[in-house]
Amino acid sequence: MGIGGMEIFVILVVALVIFGPKKLPEMGRSLGKAIREFKSAGTELQDELTKAANEIDKDTDPNIKPPKSS
């Protein structure tokens, strides 16, 4: 179940009535910018975690065995 075309149309009409035609493009740009920044932050976080995991793997001595669990 997703949002169909009719539901999107109703949401857009309601937004147009509430905010007016001059405010909607500004709100769309702000929303687009926020989504881009969120994606960028997520990508940066993923890169940092990958780099940290690679450093841990590189620093781990292969001759050291993990302790046995009881």
SVG drawing of the C-alpha trace seen along z (x, -y; Angstrom):
<svg xmlns="http://www.w3.org/2000/svg" viewBox="-8 -35 59 58">
<polyline fill="none" stroke="black" stroke-width="0.4" points="0.0,0.0 1.4,-3.3 0.3,-6.8 -1.6,-6.9 -1.9,-9.7 -5.2,-10.9 -3.8,-11.2 -0.8,-13.2 -3.2,-15.5 -5.3,-16.1 -2.2,-16.9 -0.9,-19.3 -4.3,-21.1 -4.6,-21.4 -1.0,-22.8 -1.7,-25.3 -4.8,-26.5 -3.0,-26.8 0.3,-28.3 -0.6,-30.0 1.1,-29.8 4.0,-32.2 5.2,-30.2 5.1,-26.7 8.2,-27.0 10.2,-28.4 9.1,-25.5 9.9,-23.0 13.5,-24.4 13.9,-24.3 12.7,-20.7 15.0,-19.7 18.0,-21.3 17.3,-19.6 17.0,-16.2 20.3,-16.8 22.1,-17.8 20.7,-14.7 21.9,-12.4 25.3,-14.1 25.6,-13.7 24.6,-10.0 27.2,-9.4 29.9,-11.1 29.0,-9.1 29.1,-5.8 32.5,-6.8 33.9,-7.5 32.6,-4.2 34.1,-2.3 37.4,-4.1 37.4,-3.3 36.5,0.3 39.4,0.6 41.8,-0.9 40.7,1.6 41.2,4.5 44.6,3.2 45.7,2.7 44.6,6.1 47.4,8.6 46.5,11.9 48.5,13.9 46.3,12.9 43.4,15.2 40.2,14.0 39.4,15.4 37.2,18.5 33.8,17.9 32.5,20.2"/>
</svg>
